[in-house]
Amino acid sequence: MKDEGWERKFPAGLSMMLSHRDAAQLIQRSIDAPTSVGYAVLYGMSNNTLRIHDIEKAMEMIGYEPQDDAGVVLDVDPVAGQYNRRAHP
């Protein structure tokens, strides 16, 4: 049996997950952004099917392309079933 983690205690957090891989890409894209971007506050989260924040600005301004989805990345049987039923009807 797996340890009880945040994903089991707070399944709503799956909609806001930011994987390490996506965080690294967001940081690198921010560093490499053209000077025309100037300063911006952008949401950074993975490509979660149930995400609750708009990440379109980050995609447009710095070319952010998140790769991961919490429902696919995390192997959380009781929660994943609930997440996947909502995310992938």
Secondary structure, DSSP 4 states (H G I P E B T S, - for coil): -----HHHH-GGGGGG---HHHHHHHHHHHHH--GGG-S---------TT--S--HHHHHHH-------HHHH---HHHHHHHHHHH--
